[in-house]
Structure formats: structure tokens, C-alpha cells
Amino acid sequence: MTEQTTLFNSNYKSLDEIRLRKAQLRTDLTKDSNKIARLWNELMHKPKDKNTPTQRFSGVISTGAGVLDGLILGWKLYRKFGGKQPAGVLNKKFSLFKKKK
């Protein structure tokens, strides 16, 4: 901080000194800007996955099992609350499988 205050209070004796200081400040600002942009990207953007093919395959299988489970649940709920009741020998003999009125 003392360096910055001495630089602001320094007296320039020629235009070349001002141009040199301006170029130095511009490079410092560019470096700081690039550093901030890099840190922002690391903070906000998820890095690319570096999974092995086995991990990707396992993820696909897990997702597929979850979708299948959801479809089966949906089908069961549909049949229970609004769909046709399954027709068969057991439904005629046992009232357990009939829809309650």
C-alpha cells in the first residue's frame, strides 16, 4: 500500500515517464483481470467429468433403473385408481382383487 501511495504522489518529469507508467498499469490491470476471470470460472463452472467408461455405464444403468421404477409405480397407480381391473380367474373368485365401489 505504501508503494501505491508513493506512486500516486510521484512527480513525472516527462511524457515518456507517464507513458511508461501507463503501460505498466495497463499490464497490471490485464493480469488482474485475467486472474479474476480464471477464479470466477473455477468458482461458477463445473469442471468436466473425468469418469471412466465403467462409471458412465454404471450411471446409465442406475438412471435406467430409476426410470423403470417410476414407470412401474405410475402403472400401478393408474390401475388402482383409474384403469381397468385385470380380468382373470382370480378376480372372479376372490373379492380381494375387485375394485371397491
Secondary structure, DSSP 8 states (H G I E B T S, - for coil): -HHHHHHHH----SHHHHHHHHHHHHHHHHHHHHHHHHHHHHHHS-------HHHHHHHHHHHHHHHHHHHHHHHHHHHHHTS----SHHHHH-GGGS---
